[in-house]
Amino acid sequence: MNLHEQLGISLRAVDKEIENMVKFDKDVPRSSELARSILELIRSGGKRVRPLMVIAGSRFGPSPDERKTWRLAAAAEFIHAASLIHDDIIDDSPVRRGDTAMHIKLGISRAIHVGNYMSARVIELISAYSAERDRYAYDLSSLVTTQLCLGEYQQLSHLFDYDVTIEQYLEKSKNKTAQLMAACLRIGALSAGADEETAGLLYSFGEKLGMSFQIRDDILDFTQSSAKLGKPAGSDLRSGQVTLPVLFALQDEGLAPRIRSIGAHTPAEYTNEVIAAIQSCGALQQTEALSQQYLDEAQQIIDQLSSYPAHRDLQALLNFFGGRDK
């Protein structure tokens, strides 16, 4: 059963709400390249995890406002989709969800403008219907977008930097991935009138899921086939991203010099050999253990919220994240 089915949420309804952000944008003609590009990106697929988290969070409040919650859910996916455009440009990835990436279709400059527009438009749309008492909505629009940008900058500033610390990696992952997921649960709860303590626990839960999610993604880059990834295994290392498996592998005194010798122009054959060594040195098991630690901590938060019937939705989210391909 898919995540949205476990949560009892119509994915079709979620997609319709997201598309309405484009269709009813009075400043962008529906026939324009901008509107078409955004709709193509939205329709390209995705599990809609972030909007589902907003809706799940709203179930912890006593007075859910469905219209407000669903708009916030759509905004969450809009922010995420905009970040994917920038991700693909930064990672020089030609494919997104099995289709040609936007910057390949439109060119880098145009794609950047589409991503920038989406990020800015969310802030404007949320501010248009958020009352002064709904200041939490800005956590999703402006603050989280800022953290996403900061995370991307942190990643760029440490390309081929083998002296980056595990703490710096975790901070980057929190900014780039975990905080948006955490904010989705929190604002969903607050939009339904939940108290700050409950919203705070949901934020912590989402942050732990997000950290586990990012760490698992870094593992998949070393473990899944090129056909399934849509790019060669170890592409993060090839592009200079020093992820957690690499940081653990750098603790191997025999392997560390070989990893440190990889740069932007290292021959693929040599990099392949180092990737194979990383796969067999125990670093992936250490990485998996940390990912599981975050999931275990998330489970403890579910236990704290067991008096809410909606704690079952958190369990579904945890099972979804914990059951990803390893």
N, C-alpha and C positions, 0 to 999 in steps of 0.2 A: 504494500500500500504506500502511495506517495505521501510526502509530508503534508501537503495541503488537505489530503483526504483524511489523514489522521487528526488534523486540527479541525476538520469540518468546515473548511473555507473554500469557496468556489474560486478556482484560479482564473476562470473566465471573467468573473466579476472584478477580480484584482486587475487583470490586464485591461479591462474596459476603463477602470478608473484611471489607470496610468495613461492610456491613450487619450483620455479626455483632457488631460493637461496640455496636450498638443492641439487637439481638435478645436478646443474652445479658447485657444490663445488668440485674442483679437489682433495682436501685433504681427502674427506670423501667418501668411496665407497658406492654406492646406496644400496648395499645389507647389509651394516653394521648395527649393532644394533643402532648406533647413528643416522644414516640417517632415519631408519625405525621409531625410537621413535619420532623424530622431525616431520616427515610427519604425523604420527598418531595423534600427538597433533594438528597440523595445520588442519587436515581433520576432527577433532572431532566437528567442528562447530564454532559458534560465528558470531556476526553480522558485524565484521570487521569495527567497528566504527572508530578506529584510522586511518587505511589507507584511509577510506572514507573522513576523516577530512583533510588529507594531500592533496587529490585530490581537495576537495572543496576549500581549501585555495589557490591552484594554480590558481583558476579562478579569483582571485583578482589581478593578475599580467598581464602586457601587452605582455609578451613574454614567454608563457608557453613552457617548454621543456618536452614533454610527457614521453620520455624515463627516464629522470632524476626523474621526479615527481613520476612515478610509482615505480621506485626502492626505493625511499624514503618511499613511502607508504608501500611497502613490508617490509622494514626495521622496520617501526613502529610496524607492527604486530608481527614481529620476537621478538622485545624487549618485547612487551606485553606478548607474549606466554611464553617467558623465565621467566618472572615474575610470571606467573601462576604456574609454576613448584615449585618455591620457596614458593609461597603463600600456596599451598596445603601441603607442608612439614611443614611449620610453624604452620598452622592451624590444622594439623593432620587430614586433610580431605581425606577420602578414595575415593571420587568420583569427577570427573571433567566432566561437560557437559553430565551427565548420563552414563559415562564410568568409568572404574577403573582408578584412578589417577596414574600418571607415577611412583611415588615413591613406590606405592604398586606393580606395575608390575615389576619394575627393582630393587627395593631396594633404600633406601635413598641416599647412596653414589653415585650410578650410575646416579640417577635422578639429583642430584646436579651438577654433571659433565656435564650432557646434558644442563642444564640451564646455567651454566657458559660458556660453549662453544658457545651457541647461543648468549649470551650477548657480548662476546668478538669478535665473528665472524662478527657481525654487524659493529663494529668499524673498523675492517680491511677492510671489503667490501666497506664501504662508503669512507674510506680514499683512496681506490684504484682508484676511479673515480671522486673524488671531487678535483677541482682545488683550488688554494689558495684563489680565490675570493669566493669560496663556503664554507667559514668557518662556516656558519650557520648549515651545515650538522652535524657538531660535536655537536651542541646543542641536536640533536636527539640521536646520538650514545653514546657519552661519558658523557656529562653533565646530560642528562636525566636519563641514567642508574645509574649514581651516586646518583641522587636524589631519584630514586626508592629504591636503597639499603638503603639510609639514612632513608626513610620513614618506611621501614620494620624494621630497627633497632630501630627507635623511638617507633614503635608499640611493639616490643619485650621487650624493656626496661621499659615499663609501664604496663606490665601484672598485673592484680589485684591491680593496683595503683589507688585508689579512690581519690587521691589528685591531679591527673592530671588536668590541667586547660583546659577550653574550647579553649583558645588560643593555647595550646600545641596540642590539638586534631586537630584543624584546620591546623596547620603547618604540622602535620603528614599527614593529608589527602591531602594537597597540594603537598607534596613530593611524596606520594605513588600513587596518582591517577591523580590529576589535571594537574600537569606540563607536563606529557606526552601528554595529549590531547591538551593543550595549544601550546606545541612545534610543534605538528602535523600541526595545522593550520598555524602557523608562518612560518615554513620551506617550507610548500607548497606554500605560498605566495611569499617568497623570491626566491624560485627556479624558479618562473615565472617572476622575475624582479620587484616585488611590492616594493614600497618605505617603509622605516622603520616605518613611522607613521601608515600606513595601517597594516603592519605586526604586529605592537605593539597592535593595537586595536583587531586584530584577536587573538593574544596571550591572551589578557585580556578576550575576549569572551570565548575562550576555557577553560581558568582557571576557570571561573565562572560556566561553564557547568560541568566541572570536579568536582568541589566542591559540586554542587547540586547532581551530580551522586553518589558520595561517601556517602553523607548524606542520600539520598534516599535508598541506599543499606543498611545502618544501620537501617533504618526504616523497610525495608522488613524483616530483621532478626527477628523482633518482630511481624509482621503482617501477613506474608504469612504462609500457611500450611506447615507442615513438608514434605508432599508429594511433594509440588511444590519446596520447598527449597532443598530437597534431604538431609536434616539434621534436627534435632529438632529445633523448634523455640527458639530463645534466645541463639543460639550456641555461638555467640560472647561473651556473658557474661559468659557462662559456661567455655569458654576457657581462660577467663581473659582479653578479650579486652573491655576496658572501652570506649564505643562509646557515641555519642552525646545524644541519648535518656537516657542513664544511667546518664550522667552528669547533664542533666536537672532534672532527677528523684532524684538525690542526693540533690537537693535544697529543697526537701520536708523533713522537719525535722523529721517527723514521719517515713518516709520510709528509710531515709539515713542509720540508724544503721543496718537495715536488709540487705541492699545492701552491706554495708561494711563487713558484716560477711561472705560473699561468698568468698570461696577460692578454691584452686585446688581440695580439697577432700570433698567439701560440698555435702551432699546427694542430689540426683536429685529431690526428692520430695520437699525439702525446696527451692531449686533454682526455681522450677516451680512456687511455690507460689509467690516468689519475682518477677519473670517475669510477672505474671498475674497482680501484683500490679503496675508494671511499665507501663503496657499496659493501665491501667485505671486511671492513676494519672494526665494525661494531658501532660506528657513529650513528647509523640509522636507528639502532636499538635504543641508544641513549636519547635520541630525538623523540622517538615514539614514547619513551617513558615520561618525558616532560609533558608531551601532549596529553597523555593519560592522567597525569597529575592534575592538570587543569580541569579535565572532565570529572575527576573524583571530587574536586573542590566545588564544581558546579552541582554535583549530586547532593552535597551537603546543604547547599542553598535550597534545593528543592525540598529537602526534608524540613527546613525551617518554614517553608511556605505550604506545608502539607494541609493546613486547615482550609486553604482555598481549593475549591473544586478544580480551578484552572491549573493547579500544580501538575495535573496530568498532561497539559499542553507542554509544560516545561520538560516533562519526561520524554514526550515525543520529540521535542527539539534535541534533547541530549542524545537520545537513541539515534537520531538522524546524523548528528555530527560524529558520534562515536562509531557509527557503522559505515563511515565512508571507506572507500578502498584504501587498504593499507599497503 
